[in-house]
Amino acid sequence: MGRAGVLPGLVLSGARMTEEERRFTWPIRGQLLFALVFVVAALLLLSQLGSETKWVKRTAFFAQPRFWPAVAVGGMALFGALHLWKLPRKRFTKPDFVEWQVWFLALEWVLWFMGYVLIVPVLGYLPTTVLFMPLMTWRMGYRRPAMLWLSVAVGLGIVVLFKTFLEVKIPGGMVYDYLPDPLRSFFILHF
């Protein structure tokens, strides 16, 4: 890390930086986008307070269902706007784009999770979990067969713990309908 807030090889020239940017000692890459998204989200939530909360007659002011959400969301909007206003740099630079790429890489894991959630009702909890565990293990860089088999065992253990012992209500997969009757009931109840 060269100067605070700037990735190596992407150091901004001193001539392009403002005096306020030079004095700011904390990382500033990505902060402008974060502040903008935060303020927009807070304003969106603030605009929904009227329809999502109620003001109840003959109820104490501090006990109103709308009061604390209004305080929280109003604080988000106010302090988010102050943060945006006081940012030392209010323009996007190359380190910002590098930072955003890192943030968007996290979306891959959201897609994995969404795929898992969509496939469970089709294949069932056990087959989907036993399929996804080694896939996720491989994706995280653990490629040895022992690790992949261990992940299958962990997936099986998770299904047995949650579905069989804790009796968590997870619908059976559509493929279970093709099993013989006694086996289908067993799989729906336990896997």
N, C-alpha and C positions, 0 to 999 in steps of 0.2 A: 504494500500500500504506500503510495507516494504521499501526496498531500491528503489530509483527512477528507474523506468524502469523494475521492477520485480514484478510480481503478488504475493500476499500473498500466502504462502505455497510453492512457487516455487523459493524461494530465492537461488541464486547460492552461493555455498560456496566460501569464499574469496580465497581459495587456487586455485580454478579453474579460477578465473578472472584475467585478465591481469591488469597491473598498469594503462594502458590507460582506460580500462573499469571502474576501480574504480574511476578515476578522472572525468569521464563523468557524468554530473549531470542530463541529460535529459533521458526520456524513450528511450531505445534502442531496445525493443522487436519489431520484425517485420521490422526493418529498412533495414536489409540486403536484404530481399526479395523485399521490395519496391524499393530499389536502383537498384537491378538487373533488375526488370521488367521495371523500368523507362529508364535505359540505353538501354536495348534491344529494347524497343518501339521507343526511339529516333533514334537509329541506323537504324531501319526498315524504319522510316519516312525519314531519311536522304538518304537512298538508293533509295527512290521513287521520290526524287526531280527532277531528270532528265526527268522522264516520266510524272510527274504531273504538272510541271511548265515549262515556256518557257523563252528563252532569245531572246528578240526582237531587231533586228538591228535598228540602228539609234534612240535608246531610251536611255535617260539619265540613268547613272548607278544606281542611287537610285530609279528610276522609273521602273526598270526592274521587270516584274512579278515574277521572281525567287528570287530577292534580299531579300525581307523581310522574306519570308518563310525560305530561307536558313539561315538567321541570327537567326530566332527563333528556328528552329530545330537544327542548329549547336550549339546554346547556350544550348539547352536541353541536347544534347549529351555531350558537354564539361563539363557543371556544374554537370550533373548527374554522369559522370565519376569521377569528383573531389570529389563529395559527397561519392561515393562508395569507392574511395581510402582512404578517411579520416575517414571512419567509425571506431569507437573504437573497434568494434567486428566484425570479418569477418568469423564467424562460426555460424551455427544454434544451438540454444539451446531449451529446453523445453518451455520457455515462448514465443519463436517465434511461435511454433506450436499452442499454445493457442491463440495467436493473430491472426493467419491465420484462425482459426476456426471462430472467430468473424467476420473477413472479409468475409468469404465464406457464412456466414448466410445471408448476404445482397443479395446474389444471389437468394434467395427464392423470393424476391420482383421482381426481374427481370423476373423470371419464371411466376409469377402472371401476370405481365404486358404483357409478350409474349402470354400467354393464352388468355388474354383479346383481344389483337390485332388479334389473329387467329380466335377467335369465333365471333367477330363483323360481318365479311362478311357473316357468316352463319346464325346467329340468328337475326342480326340487331343491331343497336346502342342502341335503347331503351331497348329491352329485355336483352341484354348482360350487360348493365350498371346497370339495376335494379337487375340483378342476382349477379353481382360482388360486388356491394356496400355492401350488408349485409354480403357476404362472407368475404370481407376484414375487415369489422367492427368486425365480430366474430373472425377473425384471430388475430386482434390487441388486443383482450382480452375483448371487450365490448360485453357481452353476454345477457344483459337484453333485453327483447322484445321491450321495448320502444326505445332503441338505434338502434336495427335492423330495426324497422319501420321508424325511423328518417332517417337512411341511405338510405332506399328505396326512401323516399321523396326527399332527397338531390340528389340522382341519377336521379330521374324524373325531378327535377328542372334543373340539368345540361344539360340534353338532350334537354329540351324545350328551354333553353337559347341559346345553341350552334346551334342546328339544326333548330329550328323554328324561333327564333328572329335574330340570327347572320347569319343564312343561311350558316353555315360551310358545305362544300361539303364532306359528308360522304356517301359512297355507301350504298344502302339499303341491308338488309339481304336476303339471298336466300329463307328463309321461307316466306318472303313477297309475293313471286310469287304464293303462294297457297291461298292468300286472294282474295276475289271478286274484280273485276276491280276497282271500285271507292275507295274502302278501301285500295287497294294496292297502288294506286297513292298517296293517303293521307299519308299513312305510309312512303312511299319512300321520299316524300317531307318534312315531318315534324318530323319523328322519325327514 
